Amino acid sequence: MMLQNIQTIRNAVSQENQSIALVADNDKIYSSARDIFIWDDENSLLNILRLNTDFRNQCDKPIIFETFGYENISYMRINSTKSNIDDILELIS
C-alpha cells in the first residue's frame, strides 16, 4: 500500500477516534482496537505488538512482535459508526 494512502487513512481514524483493521500478506488480520500499531513512515514499516494466543508458549512469551513493510498491507478497513462515516469519507476523498 502507498505511504500517502496509509497516512490519509490513519489521520482520518485518529481524528474520529475509530479503529483500523488491516490484512497483511492476504492472510494475517490485525486490529488497532486490540493490537498496538507502531507506524514507521520513514522506513515504510508497520510494527505490531499483540498478545500471544498460542497455548504452547503463551505463559513464557506473552507478547508477539511482528513487523512488515507497507507493501505487504493487502487492505485497510476503518471500523466506524454511522454518524462518523461521512466525516471520514470527506477526509480520505
C-alpha positions in Angstrom: 0.0 0.0 0.0 1.3 3.5 -0.7 2.5 5.7 2.1 0.1 8.6 1.2 -2.9 6.3 1.4 -1.8 4.8 4.7 -1.2 8.3 6.2 -4.6 9.5 5.0 -6.5 6.6 6.5 -4.5 6.8 9.7 -5.3 10.6 10.0 -9.0 10.0 9.4 -9.2 7.4 12.0 -7.2 9.3 14.6 -9.4 12.4 14.2 -12.5 10.4 14.7 -11.2 8.1 17.5 -12.0 5.0 15.5 -10.0 1.8 14.9 -8.2 0.3 11.9 -8.4 -3.3 10.8 -5.9 -4.5 8.2 -4.9 -7.6 6.4 -1.2 -8.2 5.6 0.1 -10.8 3.1 -3.5 -11.7 2.3 -3.9 -13.8 5.5 -2.8 -12.0 8.7 -5.5 -9.9 10.3 -4.7 -7.1 12.8 -6.8 -4.6 14.6 -5.8 -1.3 16.3 -8.6 -2.0 18.8 -6.7 -5.0 20.3 -3.2 -4.7 18.9 -0.7 -1.9 19.2 0.3 -0.4 15.9 3.7 1.4 15.7 4.0 3.1 12.3 7.4 3.9 10.9 6.8 6.1 7.9 10.5 6.8 7.3 11.2 3.1 6.7 7.7 2.2 5.4 7.3 -0.4 8.2 4.4 -1.3 10.5 5.4 -2.9 13.8 2.7 -4.6 15.8 2.6 -5.8 19.4 -0.1 -8.3 20.3 -0.9 -10.9 22.8 0.4 -14.4 22.2 -2.6 -16.7 21.9 -0.5 -19.8 21.2 -1.3 -22.2 24.1 2.1 -23.9 23.8 4.2 -20.9 24.8 1.9 -18.1 25.9 2.9 -18.3 29.6 6.6 -17.9 28.9 6.2 -15.5 26.0 3.0 -13.4 26.4 3.7 -10.8 23.7 4.3 -11.2 20.0 6.2 -8.6 18.0 5.6 -8.6 14.2 6.9 -6.2 11.6 6.4 -5.9 7.9 6.6 -3.4 5.1 3.8 -1.2 3.9 3.9 -3.0 0.6 2.6 -6.1 2.4 -0.6 -4.4 3.6 -3.3 -6.0 1.4 -6.1 -3.7 2.6 -7.2 -1.5 5.5 -10.7 -1.1 6.9 -12.0 1.7 9.2 -14.3 0.5 11.9 -16.6 3.4 12.5 -20.1 4.4 13.5 -22.7 5.7 11.0 -22.5 9.2 12.4 -18.8 9.5 11.8 -18.5 7.8 8.3 -19.4 11.0 6.4 -16.5 12.9 8.1 -14.1 10.0 7.4 -15.1 9.8 3.8 -14.6 13.5 3.4 -11.1 13.3 4.8 -10.0 10.4 2.5 -11.5 11.8 -0.7 
